[in-house]
Amino acid sequence: MSTWQVQQAKAKFKELLDKTEHDGPQFITRRGEERAVVISIKDFREYYHGKLDFKTFLLHGGPKFDDFKIERDPECGRDIDLSDTQED
C-alpha cells in the first residue's frame, strides 16, 4: 500500500490506478491527513459481494429463530383479586 498526496494522485492518476490493481489499496492524503482510499474494482466487488442492506438481511438472510425457545418460570407470582370489591 502506498500513500499519495492529492496533487500527486491527480498528476499521476493512471499510475495510481495501475498500482491499485497490482499493489492493492492506495491511500490519498491531504495536508498529511489520510482522506481517501482507492481500491481496485476486484477488491470492491469482493468486499461488497453478498452484503445486504438491513431490510433485505432481515427478510432473507437474517438470524434464524426456528429453534428459539422461550421458557417461562413456572412460578406464577402473586395472586391478585380482580373482583370489584369497591364500596360506594
N, C-alpha and C positions, 0 to 999 in steps of 0.2 A: 504494500500500500504506500502510495506517495501522497505528498501534500503539495498543493498548488495554490499560489496566490491568485486572486481573482484576475488581475491583469495578465498573468502568465497563462491562466486557463483560457482566457479569451484569445490571446495571441496564438496559442498552440492547441486549439480545440481539437483538431484532427489527431494530434499526438495524444492528447488526453483521452480521447475515445479509444484509440488503439491500446493504450496502456490499461484502460479499464477492462478491455476484452482479454488481454494477456496476463495482466498482473493483479487483477482484482479491483476492489473499490478504490476510488481516488478522492481524497479529501480536498475541499476548497476552503481556503481561509480568507478572511477579510480583516485587515489590521491585526493579524496574528491570532485571530479567534476563528475556530472551526465554524463554518456556516452551512456547509452542504457536503453531501457525498454523492459522487457519480458512480453508478453501478451498471454493469452490463445488462442487456435485456434478458440474457440467460439467467443471471443471478436474480433479477427482479421476478421473473416467472417462477423460478424455483422457490423463492421466498413466499410469494403470494399464491402459489398453487394450492388449491384446496381450502384457502382461507375463506370463511363465510362471514357475511355480516351477521350481527347478533340475532336478528329475527329469523333468518334462514337457519342459523345454527340451532336455535331452539326448536324450530319446526321440523327440521330434517336430520340434524346430526348432533343434537344436544344430548344432555345427560339422559340416560335411560333409568326409569323408575319402575321397571317391570317387577323387580324383586324387592322393591322398597316396602318394608313392613313397619307399621306404627303399632307399638304395643302400649296399651294403657295400663295404668296402675289399677289393679282390681279393687283397691280401696276407693270407695265412692266418696269419701269425705264426710262431711257432717250432714245430718238430717235437718231439713228446714220445713217449716209449716207454711204451706201455701194457702191454707183455708182463710176465708175472710172472717177474721175474729174482731174486726174493728167495731167498737160500740159507739153509738151516737150520743 
